[in-house]
Amino acid sequence: MDSKFRRKLDPLDQAFLERAFESAWVEIKQDNRLDAELDSDEGLEATLRRELFEIALSNGIRDVETLRDILLDELSGE
């Protein structure tokens, strides 16, 4: 996880976000639609991490599956 996010989250929150990211990453990589929109996996990864961070902080969500689902819904435009 990006170091600027680590400074604002406790270790448990970091673990939740990392697990949510990894779960979303698997689903997104299987659905290649987003790959065409970004220049690299690094760009996609940075975008996903930033979105997860914002979702978690703005909603106070700590559930991995809920974080993943919200992220995937936002990415799909739902």
N, C-alpha and C positions, 0 to 999 in steps of 0.2 A: 504494500500500500504506500502511496506517495507520502513522503515525510511531512509535508505541510498538513496532511490529514491526521497523521499520528499524533501531532502535538495537541490536537483538539479532542481526541478520543481516548478513553481508557482502553486497556488491553482487551477487555471483554467485548467492547463495542467494535474494536478493530477486528476481532475474530469473527463477529457476526457479519460485518461488511465483507470481509474476505471470503467467507463461505457463500454469501449471497452473490458476490461477484463470480466466483468459480462456477456456481450453479447456472447463473445467467450466461456466462461465457460459453459453456457447453451447448446450451440451446441456441445461442446466436450463431455460433460457428457451424452448427448443423443446418441453419437457415441462412444461406449465403447472401441474402438481400442487403444486409448492412455492409458487407465487405466492399461492395461496389461504391458505396457512398463515402468511404474514408480511404485515405492514402495508404494506410498501413495498419497492421494489428496493433501497433503501439498507439496510434491515434484512436482506434476503436476502444482499446483498453482504457486509455486516459478518459475518454468520454464516459464510459460506463462507470468507472470509479467515481468520477465527479458527480454524476447523476445519483448514484447510490448514496453518496455522502450527503447530498442535498436532500434526498428523500428521507433519510434517517434523521437528520437534524431538524428538518421542518415539521416532521410528523411524530417524532419521538419513537419511531418504530425500531424494535430490536429483534423481531422475528425474521429469521433468514428467508423462509419461504415467502412471507409477505413482502419483504424488500425485493426479492427476485421478481415476484409477480407484478408488483407495481412498476418496476423498471421495464420489464418486458412489455407491459401494457402501454407505457409511455412511448417506447420505441416503435411499437406497432401502430401508434396513433389512436388507440382506443380510449 
